[in-house]
Every structure is written in C-alpha cells, then in structure tokens.
Amino acid sequence: MGAFLASNFMHNIFGGLAQGVIYSLVALSLVIIWQSTHVLNFAQGAMAMFATYVGLTEIGRGVGYWWCVIISVVVGMAFGGITERVLIRPLYGKPEINPIVVMVGFLGVIEAVTAGIWTSTTRNIPAPFSQIYYQYRGRLILLSPFVIFQIALAIGIMLFVAALFRYTKLGLQLRAAALAPEVARLLGVRVHRMLTIGWMLSAGVGAVAAVIIASGNFGLFPTDMDGVFVAGFIAAAVGGLESPMGAIAGGLLLGLVEQFILAYWSPSVAPLSGVILLVVALMVRPQGIFTRSVNRRV
C-alpha cells in the first residue's frame, strides 16, 4: 500500500487534489453568490485577497494563525456585505451586464489599493500543520498534514453550504430572494437582507481559499487570486452553478486534469486544461455535471 501511495500516479493524484481544493473553494463561493443573488462577482478573488492581507497584518502584530483566519473571514464577509449594499444594490433590475462591468472595474481598484497599502510583495502565513510530505521507505508521498487539512476543510465547508441551502429556513429564503424576489416579499422575506447575507457568505468562503494560498510555500501576491478566480469560475461552470457539491467536484477535477496534463503531456498545455475541460463539459452537459435538468411547461 505504501509503495502504491509513493508511485508517480498517486503523486499526481495528491498534487491535483491539493490544487483542486483551492479551486473548489473559489467555485463554491461563486455558487453561493449565484444561488442567493443570481449575480456573478468577478472581483471575488480580489476581495478575498484583500481580506486575507488584513489578516496577515494582524499576524505581524502577534496574533495566532486561527485568529488570522477568523479576522480574514470576518473582514471578507463585511467587505462582501458593504459591496452588495453600495455597488450592487442600485443595479438590481438593470441590464445583467451592469454588475459584471462594475465588478470587473472594482477588481482593478482593489488590487491597486492593496498594492498601495501593503506594496506588491508576497506575504505568507505560517501554516498550522506540517507541510513536510510523508515518506515510505525513503520514497516521497506527496501528502502532508496540511494537504489533508485543506481537503477536509473544503469538504466540510461544502457540506455546511449544501445543508444551509437545502435544509434551513435561511437557505430557502436566500434562494427565494434570488429566484422570485417579488413573490418572496409577499411571503414576508426581507429580500434585500437576504441578498446582503448571500454576498457575505460568498466572500467569507472566498477568504478561506485566499488564506490557504497564503499558508502555502509560495505565499500570496496582490494579483495571485486572478488566475485562481478563473479556475474557480471554470470549476463552478463544470460542476453547475446550482450545486455546492458540483463546485467542489469541479474544482477537484480541474486540479487533477491540470496535474496529469503537466506530468504526462506538456507544461505549455497545462494552462489550457481548464478551457479544454470546460468545452468538453459544456458539450456533454451544458447545465453542469451536478445540476439537474428541469422541464418547464409553457
């Protein structure tokens, strides 16, 4: 068993899962915001990065890792709520392209402000668990306590979000506010409050992904989340924007595809793996792998 875990095949499996978990969390944050507001936030990665930089500042003042995580998530949620109320709320009922244009512009503003405050330097958070890979009879197994923590954390958040939207009154109200706001108002749902909560939840999950990146060996740079956001968006589209489980599955699948293309094909092709996966998935199942097809009567 140990020899199998140390094989090249399992090296690629573990490497793909470690990267895919980050994509999954970003995809999950997009699914949350889509299910609760039916808006795609193209500044999601930049907002998560900014919140994490605030947490990193507190690390420099002597707080521990878990306090840094809590601060980053809280700041991210507050940032998401303020963004919805100030930038997005006036755009409800307007053409769907308007929020997209605003958030793309906001992306540039956030990254410029972050670089202006903290400079364009890579920052790290000391990881809470060892990043040293396990070994079996001198052979390396690309699995560490930190990688296990990443995978468990992503699955735990996915289960929480899925249960929230499916089994709780808050989740039902969030979905109702996004799908039929006028009907939801007639039923006593405070639609604007639900939309704000949706943005807050989404930004909080995105901040977790940024914290994991900052905890890695390479750290976090002001523009690092741009590529991660693109990968997360592809993962959400592949898995289905209506499915938290699809977001996690899509992110893990994308991470595995990237890793195997990198190992067995060509490093120059690996960056295109997301596009290849997206095209194939849309051809086979346009609504997403985990999104159910719904027949409507007219």
Backbone bond lengths (Angstrom), bond angles and torsions (degrees), N, CA, C in turn:
res aa  C-N    CA-C-N  psi(-1)  N-CA   C-N-CA  omega(-1)  CA-C   N-CA-C  phi
1 M - - - 1.469 - - 1.522 111.08 -
2 G 1.343 115.76 -44.34 1.451 119.56 179.12 1.513 112.49 -62.12
3 A 1.347 116.35 -38.96 1.458 120.11 179.06 1.527 110.76 -64.57
4 F 1.328 116.41 -37.19 1.467 120.00 178.57 1.534 110.51 -66.11
5 L 1.348 116.73 -41.57 1.463 120.12 179.62 1.522 111.50 -65.36
6 A 1.345 117.02 -26.17 1.456 120.85 -179.81 1.524 112.51 -91.01
7 S 1.333 117.62 2.91 1.459 120.90 -178.83 1.528 111.10 -73.01
8 N 1.343 114.94 162.94 1.467 120.07 179.11 1.527 111.39 -61.50
9 F 1.326 115.91 -36.96 1.472 119.71 179.87 1.527 110.84 -60.01
10 M 1.336 116.87 -46.76 1.450 120.18 -178.99 1.531 111.59 -72.81
11 H 1.342 116.85 -27.82 1.462 119.37 172.63 1.530 109.66 -55.57
12 N 1.315 114.86 -47.06 1.470 119.64 -178.45 1.529 111.65 -69.44
13 I 1.326 116.58 -35.74 1.471 119.73 176.92 1.524 110.51 -61.03
14 F 1.317 116.75 -50.21 1.462 120.53 -177.53 1.532 111.15 -66.56
15 G 1.342 116.26 -40.42 1.459 119.46 178.24 1.516 111.85 -63.57
16 G 1.338 116.26 -40.92 1.459 120.39 178.42 1.516 112.27 -66.77
17 L 1.326 117.21 -38.87 1.469 120.44 179.20 1.525 111.17 -66.70
18 A 1.333 116.78 -40.92 1.465 120.28 -179.18 1.528 110.77 -61.73
19 Q 1.331 116.77 -41.18 1.464 119.68 178.34 1.529 111.05 -76.67
20 G 1.324 115.78 -37.58 1.458 120.01 -177.94 1.518 113.74 -64.81
21 V 1.326 116.85 -29.72 1.466 120.14 178.81 1.529 110.72 -60.83
22 I 1.322 117.10 -40.14 1.464 120.75 179.22 1.522 110.04 -65.72
23 Y 1.333 116.69 -44.29 1.463 120.06 176.51 1.526 110.71 -60.00
24 S 1.328 115.70 -38.54 1.464 120.55 -177.65 1.522 111.66 -63.52
25 L 1.318 116.92 -42.14 1.460 119.87 -178.64 1.527 111.20 -66.67
26 V 1.333 117.09 -40.07 1.465 119.60 176.80 1.527 109.82 -65.93
27 A 1.331 116.71 -42.90 1.461 120.09 177.21 1.526 111.09 -60.67
28 L 1.321 116.30 -40.06 1.464 120.46 179.26 1.529 111.14 -63.99
29 S 1.327 116.66 -39.22 1.467 119.23 177.70 1.522 110.85 -63.58
30 L 1.325 117.55 -35.83 1.464 121.02 177.53 1.527 111.22 -69.86
31 V 1.324 116.38 -37.51 1.463 120.18 177.45 1.533 110.18 -64.10
32 I 1.325 116.78 -41.56 1.467 120.18 179.24 1.519 110.63 -59.61
33 I 1.313 116.75 -48.32 1.456 120.03 -176.33 1.526 111.20 -69.70
34 W 1.326 116.57 -31.30 1.460 120.06 177.39 1.523 110.88 -70.92
35 Q 1.325 116.95 -44.27 1.456 120.09 -179.20 1.526 112.13 -67.00
36 S 1.324 117.02 -30.63 1.464 119.31 -175.03 1.523 113.88 -96.88
37 T 1.344 118.09 -19.57 1.471 119.17 -179.13 1.517 114.33 -136.20
38 H 1.354 117.81 -13.44 1.466 122.25 -175.02 1.525 111.60 57.85
39 V 1.331 115.46 38.26 1.459 122.75 174.47 1.524 107.27 -128.29
40 L 1.337 116.85 140.17 1.454 121.18 174.67 1.523 108.90 -99.74
41 N 1.317 116.20 123.37 1.460 121.92 -176.96 1.527 109.26 -94.02
42 F 1.324 117.00 103.39 1.456 120.69 -178.58 1.530 112.24 -78.89
43 A 1.313 117.65 -4.20 1.470 121.16 174.23 1.521 111.19 -101.89
44 Q 1.321 116.94 14.43 1.467 121.26 -175.95 1.522 111.89 -57.24
45 G 1.328 117.19 -47.44 1.452 120.51 -179.19 1.510 112.81 -64.62
46 A 1.329 117.37 -42.19 1.462 121.24 -179.53 1.522 110.90 -66.27
47 M 1.324 117.77 -38.87 1.455 120.74 178.07 1.519 110.84 -63.96
48 A 1.327 116.82 -41.19 1.465 120.71 177.95 1.524 110.78 -64.26
49 M 1.334 115.77 -40.95 1.468 120.22 178.57 1.522 111.07 -61.79
50 F 1.332 117.10 -44.35 1.466 120.80 -179.00 1.530 110.50 -61.90
51 A 1.337 116.34 -45.85 1.463 120.04 179.72 1.522 111.44 -60.31
52 T 1.330 116.60 -39.09 1.457 120.44 -179.68 1.523 111.54 -69.39
53 Y 1.321 117.17 -35.36 1.459 119.81 176.08 1.528 111.06 -62.49
54 V 1.328 116.61 -35.45 1.471 119.21 175.76 1.528 109.75 -63.35
55 G 1.335 116.38 -43.99 1.464 119.74 176.67 1.512 112.25 -62.54
56 L 1.334 116.85 -37.55 1.465 120.64 178.18 1.530 111.46 -63.99
57 T 1.319 116.56 -34.91 1.461 120.35 176.29 1.523 110.92 -60.23
58 E 1.339 115.71 -40.25 1.467 119.29 179.55 1.523 111.55 -70.44
59 I 1.348 116.71 -30.17 1.470 119.71 174.17 1.524 109.48 -58.70
60 G 1.334 115.68 -41.67 1.458 120.19 178.95 1.515 112.93 -64.57
61 R 1.324 116.81 -19.76 1.471 120.90 179.08 1.526 112.36 -94.23
62 G 1.341 115.99 4.11 1.455 118.74 172.22 1.514 116.62 105.41
63 V 1.339 119.51 2.49 1.470 119.31 178.62 1.525 109.25 -76.22
64 G 1.326 116.38 159.11 1.449 121.20 -179.45 1.525 113.11 -81.12
65 Y 1.340 114.03 175.39 1.472 119.46 -176.63 1.513 112.26 -60.62
66 W 1.327 117.33 -46.94 1.460 119.58 -174.55 1.514 111.46 -69.02
67 W 1.336 117.49 -32.46 1.462 119.88 174.05 1.521 110.03 -66.71
68 C 1.318 116.86 -35.31 1.465 120.68 176.20 1.526 110.44 -63.12
69 V 1.328 116.21 -42.23 1.464 120.23 177.95 1.525 110.24 -61.81
70 I 1.327 116.18 -47.29 1.469 120.14 -178.95 1.526 110.75 -61.24
71 I 1.338 116.31 -44.86 1.463 119.99 179.81 1.520 110.60 -61.82
72 S 1.329 117.37 -43.88 1.472 121.13 -179.31 1.519 111.11 -62.11
73 V 1.324 117.05 -43.83 1.460 120.69 -179.31 1.527 110.92 -66.92
74 V 1.332 116.65 -44.10 1.470 120.31 179.90 1.528 110.57 -63.31
75 V 1.335 116.68 -45.43 1.467 119.90 177.85 1.522 110.36 -62.31
76 G 1.339 116.34 -41.89 1.458 119.68 178.24 1.519 112.31 -60.62
77 M 1.327 116.88 -43.88 1.458 120.56 179.38 1.532 111.36 -64.64
78 A 1.336 116.16 -42.41 1.471 119.38 177.72 1.523 110.65 -63.77
79 F 1.319 116.25 -41.40 1.462 121.67 178.59 1.531 110.35 -61.76
80 G 1.333 116.23 -43.06 1.452 120.13 178.93 1.520 112.33 -63.44
81 G 1.340 116.26 -43.13 1.458 119.70 179.32 1.517 112.64 -64.36
82 I 1.331 116.81 -42.83 1.472 120.57 179.18 1.524 110.51 -65.37
83 T 1.322 116.50 -40.84 1.468 120.22 179.62 1.521 111.22 -61.21
84 E 1.327 116.42 -42.46 1.466 119.37 179.75 1.525 111.29 -63.84
85 R 1.304 116.64 -43.87 1.463 120.07 -176.15 1.524 112.30 -71.20
86 V 1.327 117.61 -37.28 1.464 120.94 -173.84 1.527 112.53 -89.34
87 L 1.337 117.03 -45.34 1.456 120.16 -172.87 1.527 114.20 -98.03
88 I 1.346 117.33 -37.50 1.457 120.31 -170.98 1.523 112.86 -94.34
89 R 1.310 117.46 -37.50 1.466 119.47 -175.01 1.533 112.87 -56.97
90 P 1.334 120.06 -41.11 1.467 118.78 178.25 1.529 113.86 -65.71
91 L 1.338 116.95 -11.73 1.463 120.23 -175.68 1.524 113.18 -98.29
92 Y 1.333 118.33 -5.04 1.458 119.76 178.19 1.529 109.26 -63.69
93 G 1.310 115.43 134.12 1.453 120.41 -177.95 1.518 113.45 89.17
94 K 1.336 117.35 -8.87 1.459 121.96 177.48 1.529 109.05 -89.84
95 P 1.328 118.82 172.59 1.469 120.55 176.73 1.525 112.24 -52.20
96 E 1.335 116.84 143.07 1.460 121.46 -173.60 1.522 113.15 -63.98
97 I 1.336 117.14 -20.60 1.456 120.06 -179.48 1.524 111.28 -72.88
98 N 1.332 117.70 -22.72 1.473 120.67 -175.10 1.531 113.06 -60.36
99 P 1.357 119.15 -51.34 1.472 117.83 178.23 1.522 113.08 -61.02
100 I 1.324 117.01 -33.50 1.465 120.14 179.92 1.523 110.23 -64.24
101 V 1.336 116.13 -47.29 1.465 120.17 -179.57 1.523 110.78 -62.83
102 V 1.325 116.48 -43.63 1.466 120.24 -179.39 1.525 111.14 -61.73
103 M 1.325 117.56 -44.28 1.456 119.84 -176.20 1.520 112.15 -74.00
104 V 1.326 117.98 -30.27 1.469 119.51 174.24 1.527 109.46 -64.56
105 G 1.332 116.77 -42.53 1.456 119.53 175.71 1.516 112.37 -64.96
106 F 1.328 116.75 -39.44 1.461 121.67 178.88 1.523 111.23 -63.44
107 L 1.328 116.78 -32.93 1.463 121.87 176.07 1.521 110.60 -55.34
108 G 1.335 116.74 -49.55 1.459 119.97 179.31 1.513 112.71 -63.49
109 V 1.329 116.72 -37.97 1.465 120.82 179.32 1.525 110.71 -63.34
110 I 1.330 117.06 -45.43 1.473 120.80 -178.02 1.519 110.54 -61.77
111 E 1.325 117.03 -46.45 1.457 119.94 -178.22 1.522 111.66 -65.01
112 A 1.344 116.89 -37.58 1.465 119.97 178.21 1.528 111.12 -67.21
113 V 1.333 116.44 -42.29 1.462 120.43 179.34 1.528 110.56 -64.95
114 T 1.339 116.62 -42.08 1.463 120.47 179.23 1.526 111.29 -60.88
115 A 1.336 116.30 -45.97 1.464 120.17 178.36 1.520 111.01 -64.02
116 G 1.336 116.99 -34.72 1.452 120.64 179.30 1.520 112.44 -68.99
117 I 1.313 117.77 -35.44 1.470 121.40 -178.17 1.523 111.58 -82.20
118 W 1.346 116.46 -48.43 1.457 120.33 -172.10 1.534 113.66 -108.49
119 T 1.321 118.10 1.31 1.465 125.15 -175.16 1.534 110.07 67.12
120 S 1.294 116.41 164.12 1.475 121.72 -176.82 1.523 110.14 -87.29
121 T 1.300 115.83 65.08 1.457 120.81 178.88 1.531 109.51 -120.82
122 T 1.306 115.10 148.54 1.456 120.71 178.49 1.530 109.68 -75.90
123 R 1.323 115.41 134.76 1.461 120.29 -178.88 1.524 110.21 -122.77
124 N 1.325 115.74 146.52 1.470 121.84 -178.05 1.521 110.89 -123.93
125 I 1.329 114.06 153.22 1.458 121.43 169.69 1.527 107.02 -114.42
126 P 1.312 119.24 129.68 1.472 119.60 175.79 1.533 110.12 -57.59
127 A 1.311 116.75 122.95 1.466 121.27 -176.52 1.525 110.60 -65.01
128 P 1.345 117.32 145.12 1.469 120.53 -177.87 1.521 112.86 -77.38
129 F 1.338 116.13 -17.66 1.464 120.64 -180.00 1.519 108.61 -128.84
130 S 1.312 115.00 160.08 1.462 120.26 -178.45 1.529 110.83 -61.78
131 Q 1.336 116.02 138.01 1.460 121.32 174.79 1.526 111.54 -102.34
132 I 1.325 115.62 11.05 1.464 120.34 178.20 1.528 108.46 -80.16
133 Y 1.322 116.36 128.10 1.458 121.10 -176.08 1.527 110.82 -71.98
134 Y 1.324 114.53 149.33 1.460 120.24 175.18 1.539 109.85 -68.12
135 Q 1.321 114.95 160.19 1.462 120.06 177.22 1.523 109.60 -132.62
136 Y 1.329 114.46 151.41 1.465 120.30 175.60 1.521 107.56 -132.94
137 R 1.323 115.75 108.90 1.458 122.37 -179.77 1.526 111.21 52.06
138 G 1.313 115.31 45.46 1.454 120.94 177.25 1.516 115.06 83.80
139 R 1.327 116.51 -6.37 1.466 120.08 -179.66 1.533 109.11 -99.35
140 L 1.318 115.40 136.12 1.456 121.36 -174.68 1.530 111.27 -76.95
141 I 1.327 115.92 136.93 1.461 122.94 171.54 1.527 106.91 -112.73
142 L 1.319 117.30 117.22 1.468 120.79 -175.02 1.525 111.82 -74.41
143 L 1.311 113.48 58.08 1.459 121.08 179.12 1.524 106.91 -143.08
144 S 1.315 115.94 126.50 1.459 121.39 -178.51 1.518 109.56 -128.48
145 P 1.331 118.66 165.58 1.468 120.01 175.88 1.529 112.46 -56.04
146 F 1.339 117.74 -34.30 1.467 120.17 179.93 1.520 111.39 -69.32
147 V 1.328 117.70 -39.27 1.469 120.89 177.60 1.530 110.27 -64.06
148 I 1.324 116.90 -41.89 1.462 120.29 177.07 1.529 110.09 -61.43
149 F 1.313 116.22 -41.11 1.466 121.09 177.06 1.535 110.66 -60.49
150 Q 1.330 117.55 -44.02 1.464 121.59 178.85 1.524 111.21 -57.71
151 I 1.327 115.80 -49.24 1.462 120.49 -176.81 1.524 110.86 -64.94
152 A 1.327 116.63 -45.00 1.467 120.39 -179.99 1.528 110.94 -63.64
153 L 1.328 116.84 -39.32 1.458 120.82 -179.83 1.521 111.14 -64.21
154 A 1.329 116.58 -44.45 1.468 119.99 -179.65 1.522 111.28 -63.10
155 I 1.322 116.49 -43.66 1.468 119.98 179.85 1.524 110.40 -65.26
156 G 1.340 116.83 -41.48 1.463 120.17 179.00 1.520 112.29 -62.02
157 I 1.334 117.68 -43.81 1.464 120.94 178.66 1.514 110.71 -65.44
158 M 1.342 116.92 -40.00 1.465 120.58 178.31 1.516 111.54 -60.39
159 L 1.340 116.71 -44.95 1.465 120.39 179.88 1.526 110.89 -64.46
160 F 1.334 116.26 -39.36 1.460 120.06 178.42 1.526 111.05 -63.02
161 V 1.329 116.95 -46.67 1.469 120.66 -178.63 1.522 110.76 -65.80
162 A 1.340 116.49 -42.98 1.465 119.49 179.23 1.529 110.86 -60.96
163 A 1.331 116.54 -43.52 1.467 119.96 178.61 1.523 111.10 -66.35
164 L 1.324 117.11 -37.13 1.456 121.26 179.76 1.522 111.28 -60.31
165 F 1.334 116.40 -48.93 1.463 120.00 -176.11 1.526 112.68 -75.28
166 R 1.327 117.15 -27.44 1.458 118.69 -174.06 1.522 113.33 -94.95
167 Y 1.325 118.33 -34.18 1.463 120.05 -168.10 1.524 114.92 -117.14
168 T 1.327 118.70 -3.89 1.463 119.02 -177.03 1.525 111.27 -112.61
169 K 1.327 114.71 156.75 1.459 120.65 177.80 1.523 110.70 -64.13
170 L 1.345 116.63 -38.58 1.458 120.45 178.58 1.522 111.00 -61.28
171 G 1.324 116.65 -43.65 1.457 119.99 179.33 1.517 112.22 -62.91
172 L 1.325 116.28 -41.05 1.466 120.26 177.55 1.525 110.57 -62.71
173 Q 1.326 116.68 -42.38 1.455 120.36 179.36 1.530 111.45 -66.28
174 L 1.321 116.97 -37.98 1.462 120.17 177.53 1.525 111.16 -61.59
175 R 1.333 116.59 -45.20 1.464 119.83 -179.90 1.522 111.46 -68.22
176 A 1.320 116.39 -39.22 1.461 120.08 179.79 1.525 111.04 -65.24
177 A 1.330 116.95 -39.72 1.461 120.81 179.82 1.514 111.85 -63.90
178 A 1.338 116.86 -32.33 1.466 120.46 -179.76 1.525 111.96 -80.54
179 L 1.345 116.79 -41.05 1.462 120.54 -173.50 1.522 112.71 -81.93
180 A 1.323 117.64 -41.82 1.472 120.85 -175.43 1.526 109.16 -143.75
181 P 1.338 117.44 74.28 1.463 119.77 -174.43 1.525 114.24 -60.14
182 E 1.326 118.31 -37.52 1.468 119.87 -178.62 1.528 111.01 -67.40
183 V 1.320 116.17 -43.11 1.460 120.43 177.59 1.521 109.96 -64.45
184 A 1.336 116.12 -40.97 1.465 120.07 179.72 1.527 110.77 -61.75
185 R 1.319 117.39 -38.80 1.469 120.20 177.90 1.525 111.10 -63.00
186 L 1.331 116.25 -40.81 1.461 119.71 179.35 1.519 111.76 -63.81
187 L 1.335 115.94 -26.61 1.464 120.76 179.83 1.529 112.27 -89.86
188 G 1.325 116.63 5.18 1.460 119.99 175.77 1.505 115.29 92.22
189 V 1.342 118.52 9.01 1.461 121.14 178.85 1.530 109.40 -80.94
190 R 1.306 116.60 131.62 1.463 120.94 175.50 1.525 108.21 -81.38
191 V 1.312 115.21 90.90 1.464 121.61 -169.44 1.526 111.71 -60.15
192 H 1.320 117.11 -48.11 1.462 119.25 -177.69 1.523 111.50 -60.92
193 R 1.326 116.17 -38.01 1.464 118.93 177.80 1.527 110.68 -65.23
194 M 1.326 117.02 -40.25 1.463 120.33 179.46 1.531 111.28 -64.43
195 L 1.325 116.69 -39.96 1.462 119.87 179.27 1.527 110.68 -63.95
196 T 1.321 116.43 -39.91 1.467 119.92 177.67 1.523 110.74 -64.92
197 I 1.326 117.12 -43.04 1.472 120.70 179.21 1.516 110.37 -62.35
198 G 1.329 117.49 -39.48 1.457 120.67 177.83 1.515 112.10 -59.36
199 W 1.319 117.06 -44.60 1.464 120.68 177.73 1.523 111.09 -65.09
200 M 1.316 116.94 -36.99 1.460 120.05 -180.00 1.527 111.24 -66.28
201 L 1.325 117.11 -45.27 1.466 120.63 178.62 1.521 111.22 -61.44
202 S 1.322 115.75 -44.07 1.456 120.63 -179.81 1.520 111.55 -61.10
203 A 1.325 116.53 -46.53 1.461 120.34 -179.29 1.528 111.60 -65.39
204 G 1.333 117.39 -34.08 1.456 120.38 177.58 1.514 112.56 -64.43
205 V 1.325 116.84 -44.09 1.470 120.59 178.13 1.524 110.58 -65.48
206 G 1.337 116.82 -40.51 1.462 119.64 177.23 1.515 111.98 -60.57
207 A 1.326 117.02 -37.99 1.468 120.70 179.08 1.525 111.11 -63.24
208 V 1.325 117.98 -35.03 1.467 120.91 177.60 1.527 110.17 -60.66
209 A 1.348 116.62 -42.94 1.467 120.37 178.41 1.523 111.14 -61.12
210 A 1.337 117.00 -42.73 1.460 120.27 -179.78 1.528 111.48 -66.35
211 V 1.325 117.15 -36.42 1.463 120.53 177.47 1.525 110.51 -63.80
212 I 1.327 117.12 -40.42 1.468 120.13 178.73 1.524 110.38 -62.89
213 I 1.336 116.63 -42.08 1.473 119.57 178.14 1.524 110.43 -62.16
214 A 1.337 116.25 -44.00 1.465 120.22 179.96 1.522 111.77 -65.68
215 S 1.332 117.23 -23.78 1.464 121.22 179.62 1.521 112.03 -82.57
216 G 1.324 117.48 -11.04 1.458 121.21 -177.77 1.521 112.13 -77.42
217 N 1.319 114.61 -177.66 1.461 120.36 -176.25 1.525 112.54 -70.25
218 F 1.339 117.53 -26.30 1.465 120.46 -174.26 1.524 112.98 -95.18
219 G 1.337 118.84 -14.96 1.445 121.39 178.36 1.520 113.18 76.52
220 L 1.333 115.65 -169.48 1.467 122.46 -175.08 1.518 109.64 -123.36
221 F 1.330 115.61 131.50 1.464 124.65 178.47 1.528 107.64 -114.82
222 P 1.354 119.41 151.84 1.468 119.93 -176.00 1.516 116.12 -53.49
223 T 1.339 118.03 -27.91 1.473 119.43 -179.37 1.527 112.98 -106.68
224 D 1.328 117.43 7.14 1.470 119.80 -176.55 1.522 113.03 -62.80
225 M 1.319 117.54 -30.78 1.459 120.11 -174.39 1.530 112.71 -77.62
226 D 1.337 118.04 -8.78 1.463 119.76 -179.96 1.526 110.63 -63.30
227 G 1.331 115.75 -52.27 1.463 119.45 179.22 1.514 112.30 -65.31
228 V 1.341 116.11 -36.74 1.463 119.99 178.58 1.524 110.19 -65.69
229 F 1.332 117.13 -38.09 1.470 120.07 177.46 1.524 110.87 -62.45
230 V 1.322 117.39 -44.09 1.474 120.38 179.07 1.522 110.06 -59.30
231 A 1.334 116.40 -45.65 1.461 120.11 178.85 1.527 110.79 -63.87
232 G 1.338 117.40 -40.24 1.456 120.50 178.09 1.513 111.99 -65.07
233 F 1.321 116.55 -37.88 1.461 120.61 177.84 1.527 110.49 -63.86
234 I 1.329 116.37 -43.21 1.466 120.18 177.50 1.524 110.17 -62.90
235 A 1.333 116.58 -42.98 1.466 120.40 179.66 1.521 111.11 -61.83
236 A 1.347 117.17 -41.14 1.462 120.70 179.32 1.522 110.80 -65.64
237 A 1.335 116.91 -39.39 1.461 120.45 179.17 1.531 111.31 -68.05
238 V 1.328 116.01 -38.53 1.468 119.94 179.20 1.524 110.42 -68.33
239 G 1.319 117.42 -46.12 1.462 121.05 -178.22 1.514 113.41 -75.50
240 G 1.333 116.57 -29.38 1.462 120.57 -178.23 1.511 111.02 114.44
241 L 1.322 117.27 123.23 1.458 121.61 -176.64 1.527 112.92 -69.70
242 E 1.311 117.58 -7.37 1.462 120.78 178.61 1.516 112.72 -99.60
243 S 1.342 118.11 2.22 1.463 120.31 -170.42 1.526 112.34 -129.15
244 P 1.340 118.57 113.61 1.469 120.37 172.36 1.531 112.36 -59.34
245 M 1.330 116.32 -39.88 1.462 119.55 177.40 1.524 110.59 -63.32
246 G 1.332 116.29 -38.44 1.455 120.56 178.20 1.520 111.74 -63.66
247 A 1.341 117.14 -36.24 1.466 120.65 178.64 1.526 110.60 -62.16
248 I 1.335 116.56 -46.67 1.464 120.32 179.60 1.524 110.41 -64.91
249 A 1.337 116.83 -46.05 1.458 120.65 -179.42 1.527 111.28 -63.25
250 G 1.331 116.63 -42.66 1.454 120.16 179.67 1.515 112.04 -63.17
251 G 1.333 117.06 -40.84 1.459 120.13 178.68 1.521 112.49 -65.72
252 L 1.329 116.37 -43.71 1.466 119.64 178.61 1.527 111.06 -65.08
253 L 1.327 116.49 -40.46 1.465 120.16 179.11 1.521 110.57 -63.47
254 L 1.323 117.23 -42.94 1.459 120.33 179.53 1.526 111.05 -64.11
255 G 1.323 116.71 -42.03 1.457 119.41 177.47 1.523 112.32 -60.80
256 L 1.329 116.71 -41.33 1.470 120.88 178.87 1.523 111.72 -66.93
257 V 1.327 116.57 -43.09 1.473 120.29 179.15 1.519 110.31 -61.15
258 E 1.322 117.34 -45.97 1.468 121.12 178.52 1.530 110.82 -58.21
259 Q 1.322 116.03 -45.77 1.459 120.06 -175.78 1.527 111.62 -66.15
260 F 1.320 117.67 -42.24 1.468 119.93 -178.03 1.527 111.67 -72.28
261 I 1.327 116.96 -34.73 1.469 118.85 175.38 1.523 109.95 -66.21
262 L 1.327 115.83 -40.48 1.460 120.42 178.36 1.527 111.05 -62.38
263 A 1.326 116.97 -38.71 1.460 120.83 -174.90 1.529 113.21 -82.18
264 Y 1.332 117.54 -38.14 1.461 120.03 -170.43 1.525 114.45 -112.20
265 W 1.328 117.21 -7.20 1.456 117.71 -178.45 1.522 109.13 -121.09
266 S 1.334 116.78 -90.78 1.456 119.11 -176.61 1.524 109.93 -154.50
267 P 1.335 117.43 135.88 1.472 119.66 176.56 1.526 112.69 -60.62
268 S 1.331 117.35 -27.86 1.463 119.94 -179.86 1.524 112.00 -72.66
269 V 1.324 117.08 -21.74 1.465 121.14 -179.67 1.531 110.80 -89.35
270 A 1.318 117.87 -24.86 1.470 121.89 -175.65 1.527 113.66 -53.49
271 P 1.357 119.33 -42.49 1.472 117.73 179.11 1.527 113.58 -62.41
272 L 1.340 117.08 -21.43 1.464 120.46 -179.97 1.522 112.32 -89.02
273 S 1.316 117.27 -2.82 1.466 119.99 -174.97 1.519 111.66 -61.28
274 G 1.342 116.94 -35.79 1.461 119.57 178.91 1.513 112.04 -62.70
275 V 1.324 116.23 -42.53 1.466 120.21 178.93 1.523 110.39 -65.35
276 I 1.337 116.28 -41.89 1.470 120.06 178.93 1.527 110.48 -61.00
277 L 1.337 115.98 -46.84 1.463 120.44 179.85 1.521 110.90 -62.22
278 L 1.332 116.97 -41.68 1.464 120.89 -179.05 1.522 111.12 -63.24
279 V 1.327 117.06 -44.64 1.472 120.67 -179.38 1.518 110.74 -62.67
280 V 1.340 116.52 -45.07 1.469 119.96 -179.77 1.527 110.58 -63.87
281 A 1.334 116.90 -44.42 1.461 120.46 -178.84 1.524 111.55 -63.85
282 L 1.323 117.55 -41.17 1.459 120.57 -179.74 1.524 111.77 -68.40
283 M 1.326 116.60 -31.18 1.466 119.83 176.83 1.523 111.27 -69.81
284 V 1.334 115.83 -39.07 1.462 120.42 -176.90 1.521 111.71 -81.52
285 R 1.330 116.15 -44.47 1.468 120.61 -175.21 1.526 108.74 -147.41
286 P 1.322 117.86 86.56 1.475 121.81 -172.51 1.528 113.98 -58.90
287 Q 1.323 118.36 -31.50 1.461 120.74 -176.54 1.527 112.40 -80.36
288 G 1.328 117.65 -3.83 1.462 121.27 -177.66 1.514 110.86 107.11
289 I 1.319 115.81 149.50 1.458 120.64 -173.92 1.521 112.03 -62.55
290 F 1.325 117.72 -38.52 1.460 120.98 -174.12 1.522 113.24 -105.26
291 T 1.327 118.05 8.51 1.458 120.84 178.20 1.520 109.36 -95.73
292 R 1.315 116.04 128.84 1.452 120.46 -178.90 1.529 111.18 -76.46
293 S 1.305 114.80 141.88 1.462 119.50 174.02 1.524 108.65 -77.06
294 V 1.336 116.15 133.95 1.454 121.45 -178.73 1.524 109.02 -118.65
295 N 1.323 116.02 120.15 1.450 120.69 176.48 1.520 110.31 -87.37
296 R 1.322 115.42 128.25 1.460 120.26 -178.10 1.518 109.85 -112.53
297 R 1.311 115.96 138.49 1.454 120.73 174.14 1.513 110.39 -86.29
298 V 1.288 116.85 139.57 1.456 122.62 179.33 1.516 108.38 -112.55
